[in-house]
Amino acid sequence: MGETGRYRVLLEKHKQEVEGTLNLMGIHGVSKQDMESSGELSSYDNHPAELGTALFQTEINNALKIHEEHLLKEISDALKRIEDGSYGKCELCQKRIEKQRLLTLPYIRLCINCETAREIKTEDLKRQRPVEELVLDAPVGRKYLNEREDDEYEGMDQFYDLVKYGSSDTPQDMGGYEDYKEYYTNKIDKQGMVEQVENISNEEYKRQLPD
């Protein structure tokens, strides 16, 4: 038996194991949904926590089944590569895959170098952010203006500019307002300050200084 025949035997063995696993999943009803998996006619009298546990277990079983099906496809593709003579070559760099690697994972597609280069590191995931964040701040302090523009014009400023043209609110809906005119004067909201002392201007301080 040549080297290629040895890999074929390994692949056929793996294929039989995976097919056996999938067959057992079908016999025992793994990944069946809700009532089928629990064997009950209705889930009406079950506690929500029990339903959540059953759903969680069903999702795990589904994931295991999908994994086995994917593995079966990889094995079938590897057998096809043996037939067309491309087996053992890295699909990216076209170099020969190490013998020990093929003996361990006979259905592998990439050499160790290309596989390592393709792996996504946790640090890289942390640095990857949506392209929209180049022009938008975080949700808490979002402004609908480019960062290069005036930072003093914020979301509330835009709201006050827009509400001057009309609003469905009335004074009775907005506690503390006596009439419509007070809607736009900041008499109640005191925008831009937290405490009353912050409303004192520098000019008022200067007037208190001795001559």
N, C-alpha and C positions, 0 to 999 in steps of 0.2 A: 504494500500500500504506500503510495507516494504521500508527499506532504499535503497536497490538495485534498486527497482522499481522507486524510486524518481530520482535516478541518470539516469536511463534509459529514463525517461520522459525528463529530462534536455538535454540529448544527442540527443534525437530525435528532440527536439525543435531547438537545434543548427544546426543539420543536415538540417532541412527544411530551415532555414535562409540562410545557406551557399549555398545550392542548388538553392534557389531563386536568390541569388546574381549572381551565375554563369549563370543562365538562362537569367537574365537581361543583363549581359555582352554579351552573344551570340546574343540577340535580337538587341542590340544597336551597335553591331560591335566593341565592345571594344577589343583592342589588335590586330585588323587587320592591315596589313602592308600597308604603302605608299598610293597608289592610292585608295585602297579599303577603307581605313580609312577616306580619304579626300573627296571621292566621285567624284574625277576628273579622266578623261580618261588618262591624261598624266601630268607629273610633269615638262615637258620641260620648260614652261614659268614661273615657280615659282622661286622666289629669293632663293639662298642657305640658307639664314637665316630662311626663312619660312620652308624649308625642314628640317633644324636642329630642329626647334621648334616642327614640326610634329613628327620627329623621337624621340625626348625626351619624348613627351607625349605618344607615342606608347610604349616606354620602361617602363614608369611608369605603364601603363595599363597592360602590360605583367607581371610586378612584382606583381601587385595586384591580377591578375588572378592566378598566381603560388601560391601566399599566400593562396588564398581561396581553391585551389585544395589540398594543403598540409593540411590545416585545416580539410577539408572533410575526408581525409585519416586518420588523427588522431582520428576523431570522430568515423569512421567506425572501427578502431582498438580497441577503447575503448568499443564499443558495443560487439565486439568479446570477449574481456576480461571478460565482464559480463557473456557471455555464458559459458566460460570455468572456471569461478570461480576465476580468478586471478585479477579481478578488485579491485582497491583500494590499491594494494601493490606496493611499489616502485620497479622498475625494477632493481635497483642497490643493495640496502641494504635489500630488501625484507620486510621492515617494513611497517606498515600501514600508508597511507598518511592521513594527518589531514583532518577532516571532512569539516572544513571551506574552505580548499584549494580545495577540490573536488566539493563543491557547487559553488565555483567561476569559476573553470576551470575543469569541469567534465571529460575532455579528457586528463588530465595531466598524465604523466607517472612516474614522480619522486617526492619524498618528498622534502620539502623545503631545508633540509640540503644538499642532494645530488645535487639539482639544483644549490645551491649557490656555492658548491665546483666545479661545472663544468663551471661556468661562467668565461669568460676570461676578466681579468682586463686590462685597458689601459696601466698601468705600466708594466704588463707582456709582452704585445705586443712590447713595446719599447725595452725590454731587449732581445727579441728573435731575433737573427740574423742568417743568413745562415751559415751552417757549413763550407762553403768554406772560410769564412773570418778568419778562424783560421790560414790559410796559405797564404792568399792574403790580401794586403792592400786595401784601398779604391781605386776606379777607377782612381782618379787623380794622385796618386803616386804609382800605382801598380808596383810591382816587381815580376818577375817570379822566385824568390828565397825564400827559407824559411827564416823567420825573424831571425833565429839563425845564419845565415851566414852573410858574410860581407855586411853591409849596404851601403858601399861606392860604390859597384858595382850595378849600377842602370840600368834602361831601356835604356837610351841613350848609356851607356857603351856597352851594348849588341848589340845595333844597329851598333855602330862603328866597333865592332869586326866582325860583319857579313858583313858589306858593303865593307870591305877590300877584300872580295872574289869575288866582282863583283856587279855591279848595272846597271840598265837600264838608269840612268842619265848620261848626258854628261856635260862638262863645260858650254856650252851655256844654259843648263837647270837650272844650279845652279849659279845665279848671284854672281859675285865677285871672282870666281875661274878662274885662268889663265890656268891651265892645270890639268891633272888627279892627279899629285902628291899632290896638295894642298887639295885634297879631304880628306886626312887622317891625316893632320897636325894640325887641329884646328886653322889654321891661321885666318879664318874668324869667326868661331863660338865662339871661346873663351869659351869653355865649362868649367863650374865650377866657373865662375866669372860673375859679373854684370857690374862693372866699371873697367877701365883700372888699377886703383891703386891696385886692388885686385890681379893683376898679379905679383906684387912685392913680392919677396920671403923674408923670414927672413934672409937669408944669405946676401942679398943685403943691408938690414937694418944694419946688423952687420958690414959690410964693411964701412959704413958711420960713425960709432961710433969712437970717438977719442981713440987713443992708451992709 
